[in-house]
């Protein structure tokens, strides 16, 4: 028998629930400080508001984007009082494009925010402080991105192909004339390519577009249906005229169109590490750092902090294409690289061979699992370099002592997981000797960092 419902009603603990904040509501707020992601924080009626494009000391009118419990996400749409450190955004679509979130803040203040984020995360999640803070590793404010993705969508009602970047807090697509953070070679491609795509006889077949620049420039077009012969020829003509490779991808892996390869002088897509006379080849879909000058400086700083000796064996975990492993191989007796994706392992080995390096070995392993059964883990390494994804390197950190590491160099794209793993390394007796931020993504709140640990 079904239970009868009682006629009693109970209030949630803490009293009556506050009425929901409707999406679209506009509210005047006084911004108190910045969150780690660069949004302004305000408090009103027991709720915490996170406000895009708002700075401490400002009074703004914000529109609600979403609300849950006592948290409200909003965007500033009117400025009553401006902060002294606010600057005019140099990009005309900075207020709507979702790519850059901090153009209204000076570069110096962006670096201060990122430095504070790293310090607070280390303190909060591990209680660890470095013995020395390194100066921020910086490059150009603009013109640094050598890779970009353009969103493409066919508007059925308007019978129009929209091409551009995703809007902030929306699925809308923002068209643009120039993107100031792209390298000049990609700015030209991003400006001219949309018109070609809009001329396709079957624009509904398009998925999205990716642009690359390094030892060659390339366009990758993802399509959900086969391209017509005419549309394919139109795109090939565009790429050929600009000496750009054309890659196409349907259900399988990206494929280089042969005629595009011929017209680009058979140059392989890749990037240079000039200080070590290295060229690393990659394919669309592989992970590469988007900021070339900061990547060069990051590799140099990593090797400078780690100080590997010529007779040492170094372990490079999450080695990818060999961005750190190959420069390390120029200085040490042997480098063992480990990566989770088999295709990247093969690419790293091929890059080592192409650069004449014979003192490297590369292995595939799931680095989120214990390493005890891996034969390479039984070998002693005096130094270990970690460059994990956002999830961090908790399992390798737990086993660092068993690897024999005297020094651990950790490159992070997520201060929270770096802090968590720093706590684990500290429990094993490692001291955080030095730490600092890497400004890989200027005009955004994304924080990359480097930390050096030494065995106690």
C-alpha positions, -999 to 999 in steps of 0.1 A, spaced: 0 0 0 13 34 -9 21 56 20 -2 85 26 14 119 24 14 140 55 -2 174 54 28 188 73 54 210 56 89 215 70 111 246 65 147 238 55 172 243 83 183 279 87 148 294 81 128 302 50 145 298 16 153 330 -2 134 335 -34 153 325 -66 171 352 -85 157 352 -121 180 350 -151 181 384 -168 174 404 -136 196 435 -134 211 445 -101 233 473 -88 264 459 -70 295 472 -53 325 450 -63 348 441 -34 376 419 -48 386 396 -76 380 359 -77 408 336 -90 391 335 -124 392 373 -128 355 379 -120 345 406 -95 330 395 -62 301 413 -45 278 403 -16 241 411 -14 212 397 6 232 367 18 243 358 -17 278 359 -34 278 374 -69 305 366 -94 305 393 -120 323 393 -154 341 425 -165 340 441 -130 369 453 -108 373 460 -71 360 494 -61 335 496 -90 298 501 -88 281 483 -116 247 472 -129 250 435 -136 226 411 -155 221 377 -140 233 348 -162 225 320 -138 218 314 -101 220 284 -78 215 284 -40 235 314 -27 257 318 -58 248 342 -86 268 344 -119 263 378 -137 279 401 -162 285 438 -158 265 458 -184 267 493 -169 295 511 -150 286 537 -124 320 540 -108 352 530 -126 383 515 -109 415 534 -113 432 504 -128 406 498 -155 418 502 -190 400 505 -224 399 471 -240 419 472 -273 397 446 -290 363 458 -302 346 425 -293 363 420 -259 330 425 -241 312 398 -260 339 373 -272 345 345 -247 382 342 -255 397 371 -235 383 379 -201 409 403 -187 416 429 -214 400 456 -191 429 449 -166 465 461 -172 490 433 -179 508 441 -146 476 437 -127 468 404 -146 502 391 -134 495 401 -99 462 383 -99 478 351 -112 506 353 -87 481 358 -59 460 329 -71 490 305 -71 501 316 -36 466 313 -22 460 278 -37 493 265 -23 484 278 11 448 266 10 453 231 -3 487 221 11 499 247 35 532 248 15 551 280 7 581 282 -16 614 292 -1 618 316 -30 593 332 -54 605 335 -90 597 365 -111 568 358 -135 578 343 -169 563 366 -195 561 372 -232 542 396 -255 507 407 -243 492 403 -278 501 384 -310 512 352 -292 486 325 -301 499 301 -327 468 279 -326 431 288 -326 396 272 -331 369 290 -350 333 280 -344 311 274 -374 273 271 -374 246 272 -401 217 294 -391 187 277 -406 163 306 -402 186 333 -415 202 309 -441 235 323 -430 268 307 -420 282 321 -387 319 320 -383 339 333 -353 346 327 -316 321 315 -290 306 343 -270 311 347 -233 285 327 -213 266 319 -245 265 295 -275 263 326 -298 291 330 -323 309 364 -324 323 375 -358 355 396 -358 378 414 -382 410 408 -363 419 388 -332 447 406 -314 460 376 -295 467 356 -327 501 356 -343 500 378 -375 500 347 -398 468 334 -382 452 368 -380 452 370 -418 438 335 -421 411 341 -396 401 373 -413 399 358 -449 387 323 -444 351 330 -432 342 345 -466 354 314 -484 334 291 -461 302 312 -466 306 306 -503 303 269 -499 274 252 -518 268 230 -487 278 250 -456 257 226 -434 285 201 -438 309 222 -418 318 214 -382 345 238 -370 379 251 -381 413 251 -364 443 272 -374 480 264 -367 513 282 -373 548 270 -368 573 256 -393 543 256 -416 508 271 -414 478 249 -416 440 249 -417 420 219 -403 384 217 -414 362 193 -395 331 183 -414 300 163 -405 292 154 -441 316 148 -471 325 180 -489 313 185 -524 340 185 -551 335 222 -557 337 232 -521 369 211 -516 385 227 -547 375 262 -534 392 255 -501 423 240 -517 426 271 -539 424 294 -509 451 274 -490 474 270 -520 474 308 -527 486 314 -491 511 285 -489 490 269 -462 484 232 -455 449 219 -457 438 191 -433 403 175 -434 387 154 -408 354 135 -409 348 105 -387 385 94 -386 418 111 -380 428 143 -397 441 138 -432 465 161 -451 453 168 -486 482 159 -509 478 189 -532 480 212 -502 512 195 -491 527 199 -525 519 236 -526 533 242 -491 568 230 -502 564 197 -483 572 215 -450 561 194 -420 538 210 -395 559 215 -363 577 240 -341 612 250 -333 631 250 -300 659 272 -313 682 272 -282 686 234 -286 685 232 -324 654 210 -323 623 207 -346 593 189 -332 567 177 -357 530 174 -347 496 168 -363 463 186 -358 448 172 -326 481 168 -308 487 190 -278 512 219 -283 517 250 -262 500 279 -279 525 306 -269 558 301 -287 580 327 -269 568 317 -234 572 280 -243 609 286 -253 615 305 -220 596 279 -200 618 250 -213 649 270 -206 637 279 -171 628 243 -164 662 230 -173 679 259 -155 660 251 -123 664 213 -126 702 216 -133 706 181 -147 741 167 -149 756 152 -179 757 117 -163 721 118 -150 690 98 -160 659 120 -161 623 108 -161 598 130 -180 562 121 -171 534 133 -194 560 139 -220 537 146 -249 557 153 -282 589 157 -263 588 194 -255 609 189 -224 624 154 -231 643 164 -262 660 195 -248 668 174 -217 684 148 -239 709 174 -252 723 177 -216 720 143 -198 730 107 -202 694 94 -208 658 106 -208 629 82 -203 596 98 -214 561 85 -204 528 95 -219 493 82 -217 484 85 -254 501 60 -277 501 82 -307 520 109 -288 545 83 -276 551 74 -312 554 111 -322 579 118 -294 601 88 -305 599 99 -341 609 135 -331 639 122 -312 650 101 -342 645 130 -366 667 152 -344 695 126 -341 689 118 -304 698 83 -294 696 86 -256 658 87 -252 632 60 -246 594 65 -246 567 44 -231 529 45 -229 513 42 -194 481 54 -176 497 79 -152 465 81 -132 472 46 -119 499 32 -97 532 28 -115 546 -2 -96 542 -27 -124 559 -6 -151 594 -18 -158 607 17 -163 595 27 -128 620 3 -112 649 22 -126 665 50 -105 661 86 -117 679 114 -100 655 140 -114 618 138 -125 599 164 -146 561 165 -145 539 183 -170 504 169 -164 470 180 -176 446 199 -154 439 167 -133 474 169 -120 499 141 -111 487 127 -78 496 91 -84 532 99 -96 535 123 -67 526 95 -43 554 73 -57 581 99 -61 604 85 -33 603 51 -49 615 65 -82 646 78 -64 641 114 -74 663 140 -56 648 169 -76 612 172 -90 603 199 -115 565 203 -118 549 223 -146 512 230 -140 482 243 -158 460 242 -127 472 257 -94 447 237 -74 460 203 -84 496 216 -82 489 226 -46 473 192 -38 503 174 -53 527 197 -35 511 186 -2 517 150 -11 553 157 -21 558 176 12 545 145 32 573 125 15 599 149 27 603 171 -4 608 209 1 593 234 -22 624 254 -32 611 277 -58 578 285 -76 565 311 -100 538 317 -127 541 313 -164 521 338 -184 511 314 -212 477 330 -218 478 369 -214 444 386 -214 429 355 -196 428 344 -160 443 310 -169 473 303 -146 503 282 -155 530 276 -129 564 260 -123 576 245 -90 609 229 -80 610 204 -52 641 189 -36 644 159 -13 650 167 23 
